[in-house]
Amino acid sequence: MSRKGTLFVITGPSGAGKGTVLKKVIQSLDRLYFSVSATTRAPREGELDGVHYHFLTHEQFERLIAEERLLEYAQYAKNYYGTPLDPALQHLEMGEDVILEIELQGALQVKKRLPQSVPVFIAPPSFAELENRLRGRGTETEEVILQRLSIARKECAAMDQFRYVVVNDQADTAADELRSIILAHRCLTENRGFTLE
Amino acid sequence: MSRKGTLFVITGPSGAGKGTVLKKVIQSLDRLYFSVSATTRAPREGELDGVHYHFLTHEQFERLIAEERLLEYAQYAKNYYGTPLDPALQHLEMGEDVILEIELQGALQVKKRLPQSVPVFIAPPSFAELENRLRGRGTETEEVILQRLSIARKECAAMDQFRYVVVNDQADTAADELRSIILAHRCLTENRGFTLE
């Protein structure tokens, strides 16, 4: 009996509550590897290499690009951000499921590169609620909030390109749904690798 | 927001524990309709029309066959057994999921007739455990047990024709898996019918 792992690509706008939902799912399932992104930006206080990010030099990152060892990558404010391919493949071969939490453009890149991956969009229940959540943090200026809302509207327009949509109204319900999606894929006949003896 | 229901076709050999698993799943999910079979055999003591079976006359049953209003049917010991199409379609249109628990040949018929249905095979963890369970009931003769085991081996050979396999080692785990399969299908983008406003 040998099972194959599945790569789940999770995206959704800022304020959809991806972090909370994913934390609950990771606590409720075993055999789940949470992919760690690579970046060339400097670590912030308290950030650990290999935990929060793989902190790389520009040269190291560009070697990964040249060797096609990134599932996706992008450049923001002169720094690279990307998803290393090797650890994901290693965990999939060990029969573990892999979770990537990445922004929309990265998710669409992975979907193209690995069509067998499972794209999941975490959506807020409404734009009004999304605005409440972004304002509720109380840490951003009005300009930043309006900018985030505008980006969120654009990102949500891509929702139908995702296999699954998890609506995060209540975090427990959303976590139960995402956990169910992962568990259901483990039961697919071709993934299960079950032989009755 | 209007969601579409999904038809789940559940099969598995005698002794796999379908009944126990389904009972737990039905208790744990709403919007789930459990299809009631039709038969021409006489009701046994305590059996209620419309609850345990739809009890029909031969003429009524043959009219359903002629009008193609059965999802599948078979004849055993001169009696008909089958799955009425109309109630299943009605509940699917109401956005409810429908569960059919039927034997292997019926399940394969439904799979052909409604390719959008989701076939799930409930398997015992091993043939040794299946034999334990069949013997544990203590109600059957050796001949009947050996016959059931032989049928079970043939049925399990068809397992790979099912989209999902739920291995019923522990009933709670198996019920959690089947519930997850149903919940995951509710989150499929095309079933969810979610529009963000």
Contacts between the chains, C-beta under 8 A, distances in Angstrom:
chain1	res1	chain2	res2	distance
A	121	B	189	7.7
A	123	B	194	7.0
A	123	B	196	5.8
A	124	B	196	7.3
A	126	B	196	6.7
A	126	B	197	5.9
A	127	B	196	6.6
A	127	B	197	6.8
A	156	B	196	5.1
A	159	B	189	7.2
A	159	B	194	7.9
A	159	B	196	6.9
A	160	B	189	5.9
A	162	B	189	6.0
A	163	B	188	6.7
A	163	B	189	6.4
A	164	B	184	7.2
A	164	B	187	4.6
A	164	B	188	6.0
A	164	B	189	6.4
A	165	B	187	6.3
A	165	B	189	5.1
A	165	B	192	5.2
A	165	B	194	5.6
A	166	B	187	5.8
A	167	B	192	7.7
A	167	B	194	5.9
A	176	B	183	7.2
A	177	B	183	6.0
A	177	B	184	7.7
A	177	B	186	7.8
A	177	B	187	5.2
A	179	B	180	7.2
A	180	B	179	7.2
A	180	B	180	3.8
A	180	B	181	7.7
A	180	B	183	3.8
A	180	B	184	4.9
A	180	B	187	7.4
A	181	B	180	7.7
A	181	B	183	7.9
A	181	B	184	4.5
A	181	B	187	5.9
A	183	B	176	7.2
A	183	B	177	6.0
A	183	B	180	3.8
A	183	B	181	7.9
A	183	B	184	7.6
A	184	B	164	7.2
A	184	B	177	7.7
A	184	B	180	4.9
A	184	B	181	4.5
A	184	B	183	7.6
A	184	B	184	3.6
A	184	B	185	7.6
A	185	B	184	7.6
A	186	B	177	7.7
A	187	B	164	4.6
A	187	B	165	6.3
A	187	B	166	5.8
A	187	B	177	5.3
A	187	B	180	7.4
A	187	B	181	5.9
A	188	B	163	6.7
A	188	B	164	6.0
A	189	B	121	7.7
A	189	B	159	7.2
A	189	B	160	5.8
A	189	B	162	6.0
A	189	B	163	6.4
A	189	B	164	6.4
A	189	B	165	5.1
A	192	B	165	5.1
A	192	B	167	7.7
A	194	B	123	7.0
A	194	B	159	7.9
A	194	B	165	5.6
A	194	B	167	5.9
A	196	B	123	5.8
A	196	B	124	7.3
A	196	B	126	6.7
A	196	B	127	6.6
A	196	B	156	5.1
A	196	B	159	6.9
A	197	B	126	5.9
A	197	B	127	6.8
